[in-house]
Amino acid sequence: MAEIATTICLIVLTALSSAAGVLAFARLGPGSASRSLRKIQYSLTGICVTGAALLFLYRAVYFNEGWRPLGAHVDGLLLISTLFAAAILFVQRAAIRGLSVFALPLLTIMLAWGICANAFTYEPFDTRSMWMVFHQASVYLGLLFFCIAAAAGALYLFVQHRLHTHRPSDGAGPMASLESVERLNIRAATTGFALLTVALITGLIIQTSAQHTRLGGGWWYSPKVMLAAAVWLISAIVMNVRFATTFRGARAAWLSIAGLILLLATFVAANALPDLPRELDDGLRTVHAGAPENRRE
Amino acid sequence: MILMIGVNHRTARLELREQLALEGDRLDAVYERLGQMFADTERVIVHTCNRTELYIARPAYTPPTAEQIIEFLSGFCGVDRAALQAASIHRENEQAVEHLFRVAAGLDSMVLGETQVLGQIKRAYEDAHGRGVVGAVLHKIFQTAISTARRVRHETGIDSGRVSVGSVAVDFARQIFDRFDDKTVVGIGAGEMAKLTLRHLEGLSPEKLWLANRTPQRAEAMARSIGLDASRGGPRAFDDLGQLLIEADIVLTSTSATSPIITAQRCRLLMRSRRNRPLFIIDLALPRDVEPSVGSMRNVYLFNLDDLQRVVSGTYAQQADEVEHCQSLLNEAVSVCLHEVRHRDAGQLIKQLRERLHEMGAIEQQRTLRKLEVAEPRDAAKIVEEHSRRLINKILHLPLSAMDPRDRGAPLSFYAAALRKLFHLDERPPQQGQADKPSTESRGDPNVAAPKRTDDLKMTTGRD
């Protein structure tokens, strides 16, 4: 019953988020800087924040039998959806008004992913190890900041395209300045880099301490580790783009988008690839699979 | 009658507008001199950076005329009369009121729908009101202009556009940079449009604003004209251009060079030295100062005059509906305002006329009563008849004495038409033998004599 309620709530939130996304997208058109539309969009995003937060708390306190905030993949997605929607609202106030155009579709994808994770591929996490809790938390929060960086990257490319085609801002003023978007991108990449570093270190500890995955077993060149390392490298470049000036501007924006895509590919590699080496598969299962008593009957 | 004489950014060059700037002591002096010369007038002087306009309300057929105002201004400001005549605009009555309403609403501004001009008009009106030179007519017109401008802004989207090259440049700068207090603006060359655009950029309060010109004096003059604070920049030698381009975040070029001063090759080296910091280049020069291929370089945002003008015209096209809407609101407000002004004027006139006639009547009444006290009863009829004759002559004396045919400047035909209209006098010449009969009956009655012509009426008047 509780899973059905979660799914229904997620469907409603996804619908609200997509409606907010459509309204945000409509603002791209010429002369469509309607204040009332913007207010509706903010209200819908606010409802998404509140709804996702309440659902996350409900699942953490009641559904997962005690205070277990990250009991399953859906909880992780709910956590970052809440924080991401809150970040969208916060950034709107900081004169980067155009971010919602690119961030709200990502929020919709997150929530829709939550529906799938709850209704079709539900699998509770093993949270008995503290390392695992840290790993999961840093991975999900890292994903959150990479989503912000990617949305900022897309916004940067959009604003730059408008400038190169000499298109003026709409009547309500510019969507954002390249400078402010670049700053947001760098901050998000820096935070994402720190969180991803924690995730890699805790992942390393988990892998090396697992019974069947000792160092030397070839796990380090697995798709998951290679992709995670690539994302880590990308975030390192983006956060230092003011010094690594070759990547400054549009290149950093593209790198942020590529970083998110690679991070999502890392999730896919960790959860969906069927034919991993035996010892690696065991290691990944240790990370992402739950103990038998936590599995849903 | 309402009269407007003035110059604005469309009709006069900046130098002439600067000469006609009426501020501070000059404004006091102009008000004083106008008061001495044309005491029986209401007057408001509106002065902004783009316009100097005099609004005058005066009785019809009394000075000043537009020519007299131009004569006065050219003498006072030391401007060539012919040049001022050519650059000035002159509006009367409804057109003058409509012009004021358009100015207040920002429809006549360089930046369509700008709000600053409304505050300037309000201050000009309050200043004139404080000097006691605003009467019922200009009071009504300015009050209505201000309230209508507010209504127009509230009901239309006229102030949401950006329609000058400078403001468009600022709009693009805001899409590139978030803050400007750590940015450097470099102006290269001179020119009217560059000056206006630099004023807009100066309004962003950049950390530094440097001006480079092959002629240092021109750079200094430019710095003065845009009101640049010496602590925040000033003229720099043209030889420093390479270093300036490395320091700059925003570059505005407007030189008369015949070949580009910023080539793609130079810019490539420049961007390396700048560590790929974004560079916003505004090229207002013709021929262009910056090679077009510079615009396709990474982190360089190049806008030339055509690019900016296209945005300006595009904005005007987008605003066309709003302008039309504004104009219809203004037309309605002008019509209502003028009706109220005329109604109020007519009301006061009628009141004055009544008072004047009652005054005459009272004097004659006293005179007649004194005569009746000492007269025999049989003379009473004669005294009353004399009373009527004297009163009529007194009433008609002033209007008819204004119709002296020897006065070549008098608008006789206008007065004659007014008299015919007001007193229902027939236009046909009087029939022989009927000229001396009074026209006391209504027109169209064949038994009633035709009224006297104005010249005849003149002959009947006279002092006792």
HADDOCK unambig.tbl for C-alpha pairs under 7 A between the chains (distance, minus, plus):
assign (segid A and resid 164 and name CA) (segid B and resid 301 and name CA) 6.74 0.50 0.50
assign (segid A and resid 166 and name CA) (segid B and resid 307 and name CA) 6.60 0.50 0.50
assign (segid A and resid 168 and name CA) (segid B and resid 172 and name CA) 6.74 0.50 0.50
assign (segid A and resid 168 and name CA) (segid B and resid 311 and name CA) 6.83 0.50 0.50
assign (segid A and resid 171 and name CA) (segid B and resid 160 and name CA) 5.44 0.50 0.50
assign (segid A and resid 171 and name CA) (segid B and resid 161 and name CA) 6.18 0.50 0.50
assign (segid A and resid 174 and name CA) (segid B and resid 175 and name CA) 5.84 0.50 0.50
assign (segid A and resid 176 and name CA) (segid B and resid 175 and name CA) 6.13 0.50 0.50
assign (segid A and resid 177 and name CA) (segid B and resid 174 and name CA) 6.04 0.50 0.50
assign (segid A and resid 177 and name CA) (segid B and resid 175 and name CA) 4.12 0.50 0.50
assign (segid A and resid 177 and name CA) (segid B and resid 176 and name CA) 4.80 0.50 0.50
assign (segid A and resid 177 and name CA) (segid B and resid 177 and name CA) 5.42 0.50 0.50
assign (segid A and resid 177 and name CA) (segid B and resid 178 and name CA) 5.46 0.50 0.50
assign (segid A and resid 178 and name CA) (segid B and resid 175 and name CA) 6.24 0.50 0.50
assign (segid A and resid 178 and name CA) (segid B and resid 176 and name CA) 4.75 0.50 0.50
assign (segid A and resid 178 and name CA) (segid B and resid 177 and name CA) 6.22 0.50 0.50
assign (segid A and resid 179 and name CA) (segid B and resid 176 and name CA) 6.06 0.50 0.50
assign (segid A and resid 179 and name CA) (segid B and resid 177 and name CA) 5.08 0.50 0.50
assign (segid A and resid 179 and name CA) (segid B and resid 178 and name CA) 5.53 0.50 0.50
assign (segid A and resid 180 and name CA) (segid B and resid 178 and name CA) 5.56 0.50 0.50
assign (segid A and resid 245 and name CA) (segid B and resid 275 and name CA) 5.74 0.50 0.50
assign (segid A and resid 245 and name CA) (segid B and resid 276 and name CA) 5.96 0.50 0.50
assign (segid A and resid 248 and name CA) (segid B and resid 276 and name CA) 6.70 0.50 0.50
assign (segid A and resid 249 and name CA) (segid B and resid 299 and name CA) 6.34 0.50 0.50
